[in-house]
Amino acid sequence: MSQLIRMDQTGHTTLAEWTAEDPVAVQAAVAALRAELDQGYFAVASRPEGRAEQVRELPVDAPLVILRRPIAGG
């Protein structure tokens, strides 16, 4: 089962869980991801071999997608 989580004050909050075989759960995860991106969050998906990549669309095959706020500074 894949998860969409948001890093927050509590550590993290699970926003959605899905499997590729469950189109209703996938659509709920897509909607949850879009809502968070629209609020300014960044999304990072885990990939094979311990890699991660920033995403703007839900990668249905990713086991974990993490949302976080941008880091201030510069």
C-alpha positions in Angstrom: 0.0 0.0 0.0 1.3 3.4 -1.0 1.0 6.5 1.3 0.8 10.2 0.9 2.1 12.0 4.1 2.5 15.6 5.1 5.3 16.6 7.4 3.9 18.8 10.1 4.2 19.8 13.8 3.1 16.3 15.0 5.9 14.6 12.9 3.6 13.6 10.0 0.0 13.1 9.0 -1.2 10.4 6.6 -3.4 12.1 4.0 -4.1 9.1 1.7 -3.3 5.5 1.1 -3.9 3.6 -2.2 -3.0 0.7 -4.4 -2.8 0.9 -8.1 -5.7 -1.5 -8.4 -8.1 0.8 -6.5 -9.1 3.7 -8.8 -11.2 5.3 -6.1 -8.3 5.5 -3.6 -6.0 6.7 -6.4 -8.3 9.6 -7.2 -8.6 10.5 -3.6 -4.8 10.6 -3.3 -4.6 12.7 -6.5 -7.1 15.2 -5.0 -5.3 15.3 -1.7 -1.9 15.8 -3.4 -3.3 18.6 -5.6 -4.9 20.4 -2.6 -1.5 20.4 -0.7 0.5 21.5 -3.7 -2.0 24.4 -4.2 -1.3 25.4 -0.6 2.5 25.7 -1.3 3.7 22.3 -0.3 6.5 20.4 -2.2 6.0 16.7 -2.9 8.9 14.2 -3.0 8.4 10.6 -4.1 10.5 7.6 -3.1 12.1 5.8 -6.0 14.1 2.5 -6.4 17.6 2.3 -5.1 17.0 4.7 -2.2 16.5 7.7 -4.5 13.8 10.4 -4.3 12.4 13.0 -6.8 10.3 16.0 -6.6 6.9 15.5 -8.2 3.9 17.6 -9.3 1.6 14.6 -10.2 1.0 11.5 -8.1 3.3 8.6 -9.1 0.8 5.8 -8.5 3.7 3.2 -8.3 5.6 5.1 -5.6 5.5 3.5 -2.1 5.7 6.9 -0.4 5.1 10.5 -1.3 6.1 13.1 1.3 4.8 16.7 1.4 6.7 19.4 3.1 6.8 23.2 3.2 9.6 25.0 1.4 12.6 25.7 3.6 13.1 29.5 4.2 16.5 31.1 3.7 18.7 32.3 1.0 
